[in-house]
Amino acid sequence: MSIKNVLLGATVLGTVVAGGVALDSATAPDAKAACYGSVTLLKGKNYSCSNGARHWNAIKNAPSKYGLWVGRGGTSKQSLCWANVVSYGMTAR
């Protein structure tokens, strides 16, 4: 195998991978995801969700815990620091 074939194969692979990444980012939904952010284990900020957003924690072997619904500019917070949190995030309605 010549060095030319190796370089050509690497170039084709790089082009295919880069094209796949560009396709994913172009088709990603951004309307609701962009309206909140600054999400941590305990809170999240509603930047522009018109119908409100709230923070949630998924708890291992227990019901999920939710912060209050907040309007634009508000911060949804957990009332306590929960044990056994397996994931967390924000939901817009």
N, C-alpha and C positions, 0 to 999 in steps of 0.2 A: 504494500500500500504506500503510495507516495504522499509526501507532505502536502501536495496540492489537493489530493482527494480528502485528506483529513481537514484541511482548512475550509474546503468547499462544504463538507458535511457539517462542520461547526457553524458556518455562516447560515446554512439552511435551517439548522436546529434553532439557532438564535432568532431568526426571523419568525419561525413558527411560534416559539415561546412568546416573543414580544407581541405578535399579533393576537395571541390568545389573551394576554393580559390587557391589551387595549380593548378588546371586545368585551371582556368582563367589566372593565371600568365604565365603558360607554353605556352598557345596558343595566347597570346597577340602579335600583330605585333610589332617588335622592329627595323626593318631595317631603316625606315624613321624617326620614332620617336626619335631614338637615335642620329640622325645627327644634331639636333639643341637643344637649351635649354636656360636657364637663361632668360625665357620669362617673361616680366613685361607688364604693361599697355602701356608703351611707346616704348619698344624695345625688340629684341631677338637676340641671337647669333647663327650663323651658324657654328657649329663645324666641320662638315665633309660632308655636302650634296654636292655631286659633281656637280649637275646641278643648284645649287643655292637655296636660301630660302628667304622668306620675311615675315615681321610682318604684322598683320592685326588687325583692330578694327572693330567690328560690332556696328553700331550706331542705336539707337532706332529711327524708322521712317525716316531713311536716308540711302543712299548708304554706304557700307563699305569703310573704308579708309585703304590704303595699303602703307607700307614702300617700299623702293627700293629693288629690287632683289640684293642679295649679294652672293659672292663666299665663299669658305671655309675660315674660320677665320674672316669673316666680321660680322658686326652688322647692322641689319636692324632697322631703327628708324622711328617713326612717325614724320611728319613735324611740327605738332602742338599737343597740349593736347586737345583732342576732348571732348565735352560735351555729355552726355547721352550714354556712352559706356556700352553696355550690355554684351559683351564678347570680348576676345582678344586671339591671339595665333600666331602661325607660320605655314607657308605652305612651303613644299619642292616640287620642280618640278623635 
